[in-house]
Amino acid sequence: MQTGRFIGVMSGTSLDGIDVVLAAIDQNIVALQASYCHPMPLAIRQQILNINQGQSVTLSQIGQLDTRLGRLFSDAILALMAREGLTRRDVVAIGCHGQTVWHEPQGDAPFSMQLGDNNTIATRTGITVVGDFRRRDMALGGQGAPLVPAFHRALLTHPNERRVILNIGGIANVSLLSPGEVVRGFDTGPGNILMDAWMWHHHQRPYDKDGQWASSGQVNAALLDTMLADPWFKRPVPKSTGREYFNFGWIEKKLADFGPIAAEDVQATLLALTAISITDLVRQQGEWDRLLVCGGGGHNKALMQQISSRVPGTQVALTDEVGISSDDMEALAFSWLAYRTVSGLPGNLPAVTGAKDFTVLGAIFPANPLDER
């Protein structure tokens, strides 16, 4: 077992920053020691948006963004290390998820693409990097996502409680943890991604704080029905998705057959869509004692209220209540997945992703041994 300190790096579909954590990990514990959120420059955010919503893209755009993101992730890691007084010898490995720019888990040639050159990260930090976590699972017929349920199982399984761990990032996903049962998990659809896109279009703000703008509007029932009728919501699990499907263009298509609708009413409808698409799927999977929320959506008070109202009899709270920061959960998961990879341990759950078998995930980019000279 490669025990010691690991760094996890996560840049999600919300594009709201680079989350970096430092954790001490062995076969018994995952102890968060430090966390840091590095800003996402607007220019890079726009470059990501320019290529991951179905636009025509050149290889030059992809290659340059890959390098720039590698530098950005390196800057985020080095900032945390400087703040904590760490040297490269203090860290066993970095688990870097990368920035997903396209996720196409079905079809004749399924794939998932994350950018952020791991060679750049390993060279600039002097630390071994584990990246490209999703494609080994996909090579075994899996969706390559979600990957965090294995981490949730390791840390948040309760001997008596039936728990749902709900991550509300740009996309929402759940892990279903029932004592004595196989862990299940899947993406439920949009988390913050559509609300953020509509907010940015109308107010040039990255998100709707506390759901205040959505709360000022009224849900348009006909528009909500049209959105919920989208075929993606009827796909069987396992399933996963991303910004290539749910984006501003998706909203525009759903609005095309309607007359003028107040912008705040659209926002209210998008919030309801997120709450309903999550809770409908959760309820279909059984009865639950507790629903624990992580990710940025956990700070949206209006969204949390709607989710709570739709799962009566289930306690709803942030994962902070059981000792894991809701803001750091995904980055922490990828530090743990890096530990699993360098230790030669599987990181996927076939019952979640649909893969044929368990497998060690990711590719290892070693630190340069010549740096030891």
Summary of the structure (lengths in Angstrom):
residues: 373
radius of gyration: 19.9
end to end distance: 26.1
largest distance: 69.0
contacts: 1319
relative contact order: 0.18
helix: 42%
strand: 21%
